[in-house]
């Protein structure tokens, strides 16, 4: 049983068997962490330069394997989030001479393969988004089309959608696209969020200032590190110990309700996962 006697979920972590991999899971668990949402690393980090949707499948299979092994080492368990990193569009357009429309089609095809796993109950969310840096109008429009497609596939398969986007406190545009697709906006999550966000659910980076704001706002939120498990960037973006440490800090400051909101209630509402029921006694 965790020393918190409550679930402690990191909503967005990457694992890489060629880097720290399960060692990072062990560090998370030793620090008091119990549950993980493991997001597949960008396809090119696996050496995959896809030309078809099917060529993303090895990336997803490796993530599922790591999730299974992580679950065996946690007091709770891990769940996979599968999809296509939005930064791929720049690699396709700038380095491989894809037209933005061709890149959009390939990325949507990759999301279709991820949705197969979701339909089988093997993923609790899809991953999509748009670049967080300046791009051409054509690339921006293509990226937004990919998000809309991901909303449709998440709605069809009954899972949530995690998004990587620009830094913003307003994603009401995406909330409208989700509603149009039949996906409840609260089941869309902006990863790498600050303490405020309109439109969809925020997954707050574990900086104390962001968390203080999230507690003050009082709306549903999740907590994450975006640990990237990259040997060239050790500890980036935040290390595996960070969420448990911040939960401890929230508890010391009397924010038990916020802990329950972020680690029990919001995960259930967004992903349909039971963090209490999957926590070993």
PyMOL commands that set and color helices and strands:
alter all, ss='L'
color gray80, all
select helices_A, chain A and resi 22-30+43-46+53-71+88-95+100-119+137-157+172-181+185-187+208-217+231-233+242-252+256-271
alter helices_A, ss='H'
color red, helices_A
select strands_A, chain A and resi 9-13+35-39+78-83+125-129+160-164+188-193+201-205+221-224
alter strands_A, ss='S'
color yellow, strands_A
deselect
rebuild
show_as cartoon
